[in-house]
Amino acid sequence: MNEWRIIHRDDRILAVDKPAGLLVIPGRGPERGPALVDLLADHLGSRPLIVHRIDRETSGLVLFALDAATHRTLSLAFERRRVRKSYLALVQGEMSGGGSIDMPLREFGSGRVAVDDRGKASRTEYEVVSRFQDSTLLEVHPVTGRRHQIRVHLYALGHPVLGDTRYGDPRPVGGAARLMLHAWKLELLQDAGLALPPLVVPPPPDFPHPVISSTAVPPRR
């Protein structure tokens, strides 16, 4: 497992690059294991406040608040969609162009999520960054923030994320050693209530692909 690292810290906000395989908050049952928030509490000497999460299997940007007032402001910004998040996803199959996936999602007791008319309205926007034989690199923007949203929407589209052990068949999809989903960029919009420079975290070395490295991200096309 790669080490987590702090990429931004000021008096109010903490931004962390989380490796794949590390929980953001403590889990239960099979989801037990070290959690980023606990590691940060040990490092900082105080426990940061959780604003949002990414899946254990996903790498990349996670934002924390350092005081209660900032936590309220950031939580409201996420709720009102005043935060723009961008992910890199390497998916199975060849895709072209871009689009929007508008499919309601419903969470079941098992923790699995599926497209269901009885679910909550969910929207994911995407565009192709690069195409390869049998796979496509996408930049993905989740407009809503449902559990497993990107993974389920792309699976429903017929292009599951490589390395997914829950959505797709056979699993892990494409035989990848990890889930090929990375929280790449995060930006607070002007009316979010707080100022924060746009944050960018290139994918780590365990996000292997000829056009991706720990120091460079392919240009948008």
C-alpha positions in Angstrom: 0.0 0.0 0.0 1.4 3.4 -0.9 1.6 6.0 1.8 -1.0 8.8 2.2 0.3 12.3 2.0 -1.0 15.8 2.8 -1.1 18.0 -0.3 -2.7 21.1 1.2 -3.1 22.5 4.7 -4.2 25.8 6.0 -5.9 27.0 9.2 -9.3 25.5 8.1 -8.8 22.8 5.4 -6.8 19.7 5.0 -6.5 17.9 1.6 -5.0 14.4 1.5 -3.9 12.1 -1.3 -5.3 8.7 -0.2 -3.8 5.4 -1.6 -6.1 2.7 -2.9 -6.8 0.1 -0.3 -7.1 2.5 2.7 -10.5 3.3 4.3 -11.4 6.9 4.9 -13.3 6.1 8.0 -13.3 2.9 10.2 -15.4 0.1 8.7 -17.2 -2.8 10.1 -17.0 -6.6 9.5 -15.0 -7.3 6.3 -14.5 -3.5 5.9 -12.3 -3.3 9.0 -8.8 -2.0 8.7 -6.7 1.1 9.1 -8.6 4.3 8.4 -7.2 7.5 7.0 -9.0 9.7 9.6 -7.3 7.8 12.4 -3.9 8.0 10.8 -4.4 11.8 10.4 -5.5 12.2 14.0 -2.3 10.5 15.2 -0.2 12.7 12.9 -2.0 16.0 13.7 -2.7 15.4 17.4 -6.4 16.2 16.8 -9.1 14.5 14.7 -10.0 16.2 11.5 -13.7 16.4 10.5 -14.9 14.3 7.6 -16.5 16.2 4.8 -16.8 13.5 2.1 -15.5 10.1 1.3 -14.1 8.0 -1.6 -14.3 4.2 -1.8 -11.6 2.2 -0.1 -10.5 0.9 -3.5 -10.3 4.4 -5.0 -7.1 6.5 -4.7 -6.8 10.3 -4.7 -8.1 13.5 -3.1 -10.0 13.6 0.1 -10.9 16.9 1.9 -11.2 17.4 5.7 -12.2 20.3 7.8 -10.1 21.4 10.8 -12.9 23.2 12.8 -16.7 22.9 13.1 -17.5 26.1 11.2 -15.5 25.0 8.2 -17.0 21.6 8.4 -20.5 23.1 8.2 -19.5 25.4 5.3 -17.8 22.6 3.3 -20.6 20.1 4.0 -23.1 22.6 2.7 -21.0 23.3 -0.4 -21.0 19.5 -1.2 -24.7 19.3 -0.6 -25.4 22.3 -2.9 -23.0 21.0 -5.5 -20.6 23.9 -5.2 -17.7 21.5 -5.4 -16.4 20.2 -8.8 -14.8 16.8 -8.6 -12.9 15.1 -11.4 -11.9 11.5 -11.5 -9.8 9.4 -13.9 -11.3 6.1 -14.8 -9.8 3.4 -17.0 -12.7 1.3 -18.2 -13.2 -1.8 -20.2 -14.0 -1.5 -23.9 -13.5 1.3 -26.4 -15.6 4.5 -26.0 -15.7 7.8 -27.9 -16.7 11.3 -27.3 -18.5 12.1 -24.0 -21.9 12.3 -22.4 -24.0 12.3 -19.3 -25.4 9.2 -17.5 -28.7 10.0 -15.8 -29.8 6.8 -14.0 -31.4 6.6 -10.6 -29.4 4.6 -8.1 -30.6 2.5 -5.2 -28.5 1.1 -2.3 -29.4 -2.3 -1.0 -28.7 -3.8 2.4 -25.7 -5.7 1.1 -24.0 -2.5 0.4 -24.4 -3.1 -3.4 -25.8 -0.3 -5.5 -27.8 -0.8 -8.7 -29.7 1.3 -11.2 -33.3 1.2 -10.0 -36.3 3.4 -10.9 -37.1 3.5 -7.1 -33.6 5.0 -6.4 -32.3 8.5 -6.0 -31.7 10.7 -9.1 -28.0 10.4 -10.0 -26.0 12.0 -12.8 -22.4 11.4 -14.0 -20.7 13.3 -16.8 -17.7 11.9 -18.7 -15.4 12.5 -21.6 -12.8 10.5 -23.3 -9.1 11.4 -22.6 -7.4 8.5 -24.5 -8.4 5.4 -26.3 -6.5 2.1 -26.3 -7.1 -1.4 -27.5 -9.8 -2.8 -25.3 -9.8 0.1 -22.8 -10.6 3.8 -22.5 -9.3 6.4 -20.2 -12.1 8.8 -19.1 -12.3 12.0 -17.1 -15.4 11.7 -15.0 -17.4 14.3 -13.1 -20.0 13.0 -10.6 -22.7 15.7 -10.5 -24.4 13.9 -7.6 -22.6 12.1 -4.9 -24.2 8.6 -4.5 -22.4 5.6 -3.1 -20.4 3.8 -5.8 -22.0 6.2 -8.4 -19.2 6.2 -11.0 -18.6 2.5 -10.8 -22.3 1.6 -11.1 -23.1 4.1 -13.9 -20.1 3.0 -16.0 -21.0 -0.6 -15.4 -24.6 0.1 -16.5 -23.2 1.8 -19.6 -21.4 -1.5 -20.5 -18.0 -0.2 -19.6 -17.1 -1.2 -16.0 -14.0 0.2 -14.4 -11.0 -2.1 -14.7 -10.1 -3.8 -11.5 -13.6 -3.6 -10.0 -14.4 -6.6 -7.8 -18.0 -5.7 -7.3 -19.5 -4.4 -10.6 -18.6 -6.3 -13.8 -17.8 -9.9 -14.8 -15.5 -11.6 -14.5 -14.0 -10.0 -11.5 -11.7 -8.2 -11.0 -12.7 -6.6 -14.3 -9.9 -7.0 -16.9 -7.7 -8.7 -14.3 -6.3 -5.4 -13.1 -4.6 -5.5 -9.7 -6.5 -2.5 -8.3 -9.6 -0.5 -9.0 -8.6 1.9 -11.8 -10.4 4.9 -10.4 -8.6 7.9 -9.1 -9.9 11.1 -7.5 -7.8 13.5 -9.6 -9.0 17.1 -9.2 -11.2 19.1 -6.8 -12.3 22.7 -7.0 -14.5 24.8 -4.8 -16.7 27.1 -6.9 -16.7 30.8 -6.2 -19.9 30.7 -4.2 -18.9 27.7 -2.1 -18.3 29.9 1.0 -14.6 29.3 1.2 -11.6 30.0 -0.9 -9.3 27.1 -1.9 -6.9 26.8 -4.8 -7.8 24.1 -7.3 -6.2 20.8 -6.2 -4.7 18.3 -8.5 -3.2 14.9 -7.6 -1.7 12.8 -10.5 -2.4 9.1 -10.3 0.0 6.9 -8.4 2.4 4.3 -9.7 -0.1 1.5 -9.0 -2.4 3.1 -11.6 -0.4 1.5 -14.4 -0.8 2.5 -18.0 1.7 3.7 -20.7 0.2 7.2 -20.8 -0.1 7.7 -17.0 2.7 8.2 -14.6 3.1 9.7 -11.1 4.2 13.0 -12.5 2.1 13.5 -15.6 -1.5 13.2 -16.7 -2.4 12.9 -20.4 -3.9 16.1 -22.0 -7.6 16.3 -22.5 -8.6 15.7 -26.1 
